[in-house]
């Protein structure tokens, strides 16, 4: 899951997206990888792991 988030975060940053849009892109990536996830669950996962991934990527 961390890799999915890291990949989505990197792609969003390369496209020049801000933090909010990057967070949204992460949610979409999670939902695309696991269509059984509910949007609220993807949001919670993104809320919890996005800051961790950002710190490890140096943002």
C-alpha angles and dihedrals in degrees: 000000000000090000092052090052093045092050092048091046092051093048092049092049092049087055090051097248121160127234096274093049091045090053089051091049090053091053091050092049091052092049091047092052094046114025090183090069116102116231091242090054092049089051092052092048091049091047091054102039104032093075091048092051092046091053093049090049091052098248 
